Each structure stands twice: as structure tokens, then as C-alpha cells.
């Protein structure tokens, strides 16, 4: 039987995202001289198509549908992601120094959003065949070297994906989400904590390398540290003299106004559509800063309710993972839960100034048809797998 609570909670989040794509885009509509319902209509079309796609996949036989859909998404997104940097400006516009979107008429596509779902499926399929199978048949513990050799193909694949996303698309945030997901899926597949620790160390070193070799990432880190040093000095004045100082001409604009929006909203918000910080003070609030815009309009209580719904989606995915008979389904559902969870946590910590901003969309809620459609496919596959779950 299909997991209806998961389907209904995902649909509710999509609808909430559609509502706020209209409420929070008021200034952006004026800035780009678009029609008042431009963002609402685009998000509504993507949302309704995603819901239909989710339900259609959910009703399919998982044994037949899951493999070909999973591999199709992986192949389709990988080809597009590699090709995007080399496409002409008329098809793939350069934004922020990188080409991340393919535009064909009214349709805009972000291949990396679909790649995340395909990558999770690939890891689940491959871990089941290689890692779980070896650990299940082994009558001894593997050495660190043996475990490393087992995981080496995945490390190489991830390194290639990391290079394409972080270098060509200039999107380190997505690499962090995929890297964290892969690390936890390694544990779910039976790898030891030793290899997990070494993998974390390698990921940190690689991420540091991408940061120090990119001027705009260095500036973003300095902006975050500027905010952090002031906060630490206020919380622990006795340590203020020992904190290394970074002086900037002005506070990081986006994070500062994001915090103002959260503060202005208070517990219950100023009312849907009545936000002030979205009116040019917090740019693109309907995308990466959607949580800050929501906090101003529906307050901390409203954001907590929406966040609780998102956590419920993660819980249902993990519940399915714990009940399915097939290891592929178990690994896929846990991986999809990690993708959603890490994206939400990184975004929430970024807009509140706890960590540097990464430009990660909030699953289902941020404006963008690609992430809604990709997650709808991902949830649809999980719903199909839920029919294999033990009662």
C-alpha cells in the first residue's frame, strides 16, 4: 500500500511553496517588469506537474519502474550537467560567473537538482551490489585499506561530480549536500566508522581547497566570520580581546537583512503578504531566503510548523527504509531523506548566520520548478517502494 501520509505531506509543502512564490516575489515582479502572477503561475505549473508525476510513479510496480526511472534520471541529468557550461549564452545564461540553468523558451532547467536524485539512486544500487554484498558474505572485519579499495570507485565518481559542480557550475553548496549524503549512505551500507572519519577529513580538505582557490568564496567566508566575531564577542565579552578581527566596509547585506526579517516577524508574523524586508531589502527572497521571508510573514511559529512538516517527510522516508524488504529501497529512501535534510539544515543555518551562505534551495519551498520536479520524482520512487514495506 502506498504511504499516503508521505504523499499528502509532500503535496502540502508544494502548495505552501506555491503560495509563498507569490507572496514573496512582489518586489522581484517590479524589478524585472514581469506580470504580477509570473512567479506564481510558473511555480504552480511545476508544482501541479510534480504532484501528478509523483502520484503516477507511486502507482507503478517498483520492480519494473524503479531501475529504469532511476538510471534515466541519472543519465539525463549527468549529460545535461556536463554540457551546460559549453552551451551558448542563448541557451545557458551566465549568472554569478557560472552556467547552472538551461533555458528553452519559457522552460528553465537546473540539471543538478535532478542529478542529486539520480546520484542517490546510483549509490543505493551500487552500494547494494558491492558494499552490502561483501559485508554480508564476509566472516571477518575488513582492514582500512580493504574498505578503501571497496569504496574507491565511488570516491572517484564523487570526485568527478564534485569537480563538475564546484568548478564548472561554481556551486560548492550542492557538493557539500551530496558529499554528506554519500558519507552517511556509506555507513548505512555497512562501512566502518574508521573509513567514515577518513572520508570526512578528505571532504573537508577538498572543500577547503575549493574555498581558498575562489576569490568570491573567500569574500563570502570573510563576511560570515565578520558576523560571527561580533556575535561571539557579545555572548562572551571576556574573550573579545582574543578573537581575531576582520573589518569590512559594511555588514554582509543578505544575512543582516535576513536576521532583521526573522526578528521583525516575531512569534506569529506580520501577516501573509505584509512583509517589508522582501521589498528590495532582501533580494531573491522567494528562492534561497524563503525561510527568512516566511519568518517575517508567518512568524517563528509558522516556520516551525512548516519545518515540522518537512521533518515529517524525512521521518516517513526513514520509516519506509526501515520496513522495505529490498536493500536497494532501504538505501535509496535513507539517501533521499539525507538529501532533503541536509539541504534544509544548510539553508536554515546559512540564513541565520551560523554558517556561511551556500545558495541551497529549501526542498519544496524555494521558488524553482526544477527542484520541485526532481523531488517529486524522488518522492514518487519512494512511494512506489513503500508498497514493498512490511506491515
ABEGO torsion letter per residue (X at the ends): XBBAAAAAAAAAAAAAAAAAAAAAAAAAAAAAGBBAAAAAAAAAAAAAAAAAAAAAAAABBAAAAAAAAAAAAAAAAAAAAAAAAABBAAABBBBGGBBABBBBEABBBBAAAAAAAAAAAAAAAAAAAAAAAAAAABABBBBAAAAAAAAAAAAAAAAAAAAAAAAAAGBAAAAAAAAAAAAAAAAAAGBBAAAAAAAAAAAAAAAAAAAAABAAAAAAAAAAAAAAAAAAAAABAAAAAABBBBBBABBBAAAAAAAAAAAAAEAAEAEBGABAAABGABBGAABAAAAAAAAAAAEAAAAAAAAAAAAAAAAAAAAAAAABABAAAAAAAAAAAAAAAAAAAAAAAAAAGABBBAGBBBBGABBEAAAAAAAAAAAAAAAAAAAABBX
